[in-house]
C-alpha cells in the first residue's frame, strides 16, 4: 500500500476557502433548527397548540432531517458531494420563504419538513466533504468548521430573534423570524459554485487526474501519492463496483457502527436540541419575561460559539476521547443544577449561568467531536452509509426528545418539573462509562489507515 509522509504544513488559503464554504451548510443547519425557539410562544398562542402539537411542530423539521440524512448518502456517492450541497441550499431557501409565508399550521409544518430534508442532507454531505478534502493533520480542525458554523448559526438565530422582537412587528413577528433565513441560504447556493468536488469522490469515479489537481490546489503534498493511496484503499475494498454494493451491517464493521450510533445518540441524550429549541419557553417557565429570556438566549448562544472555537483549537492536540469525557462530566453537573431549580423552584437567578456552563461543556466536547468522529471511523467503502447511520441516529433521537420535551416540561415548582433534566444528567453518566470502555482515539490517523486499526481493536 502507498505510504504517505505526514504533512506538517499549515492549510493553504484555497483549502480554507473550500472548507469554509462547504461548512456554511452548518450555519443554515444551526439557524434553521433554533430560530423556532423565539417563535414558540407566539405560534403556540396563534394555533392554540397543546404540548403534543407544539412538540410535533418543532419536531417536524427533524422528521424532514431524518428523511434527508437517510437519502443523502446514495446521491452523494453517485452525483458528488458538491452537487448534493447545492440541492441542500435550494431546500433551505424554499423552506425559509415558505415558512415566512405559511398560511396555517400544516403549511408551516410542510415547509419546516422541507428545510429539515436540507439539514439532514447537509449533516451527511458536509462532514464527508470536509473529511475527504482535508489532510489528516488538519482534518479535525477543518472538519470542525461544520460544527463551528452550526453554533454560529444558533447564535445568529438567537440574536435575530432578539432584535426582531424589539421591532414591534406584532402578529407578523414570527413570519420575519422564520423567513429571514432565505438570505444566508441564497448566499450558500451561490458560493458553492466556487469550490471543487471532493478529490476522494473523483478517484472513486475514475477521475484521478481531476483528483490530483484538487489535491495539489489544496496543498496536500505529493498529489500523485495521495491519489495512489486512495486507489490502494479502494482496491483493498474490492474497487468501485463493490464499493457501492458493500453492506454496512456486517461483522467487520460492527465497531464503527457501534461508535457512530453511540456518539450520535449521546449527543442528544444530554438534551442539547430540546434545550435549544425551547430555550425561550424554558426561561418563561422559570419566571423570566420575554425580552429577558430572548437576551439570555443570546448570551448562551455566544458561549456556545466561544467554547466551540476552543474545542476546534485543541481537538487535534488533545484528541476526541478526552473531549467527550470532559463534556459528559460538565454537562451532567450543570444539568443536575437545572433539575434542582425546576424541582425546588429556587435560585432561578443561577439558571442562565448553569445553562451557559452546560452549553460551554457541550460545545467544547460533544459538539466539536461528533461530526468529525463519525466521518473518521468508517472506511471509504461504507463512509457515506456510515455517515448516514450516524446522522439518522442523531436526528431520530433529536426528533423524539424535541417532540416529548413540551409534553413533560412544567413550570418550575410543579410536580415532576425537574424530570427531563434529571434524565439528561443520568445519560451523561452512562456516556462516560461507554466512552471509557469502547471508544478509540482517532486523532491524526489517515483515513486510509483507520479501517485496519479499528479491525485490530475489534478482534482484541
Protein Blocks (a to p, Z undefined) as FASTA:
>chain_A
ZZddddfbdcdfklmmmmmmmmmmmmmmmmmmmmmmmmmmmmmmmnopafklmmmmmmmm
mmmmmmmmmmmmmmmmmnojklmmmmmmmmmmmmmmmmmmocbfklmmmmmmmmmmmmmm
mmmmmmmmmmmmpcfklmmmmmmmmmmmmmmmmmmmmmmmmmmmmnonmjmlmmmmmmmm
mmmmmmmmmmmmmpccdfklmmmnopamlmmmmmmmnonojaklmmmmmmmmmmmnopjk
lmmmmcfbdfklmmmmmmmmmmmmmmmmnommmmmmmmmmmmmmnopafklmmmmmmmmm
mmmmmmmmmmmmmmmmnomklmmmmmmmmmmmmmmmmmmmmmnopaklmmmmmmmmmmmm
mmmmmmmmmmmmmmmmpcfklmmmmmmmmmmmmmmmmmmmmmmmmmmpccehiahklmmm
mmmmmmmmmmmmmmmmmmccfehiafklmmmmmmmmmmZZ
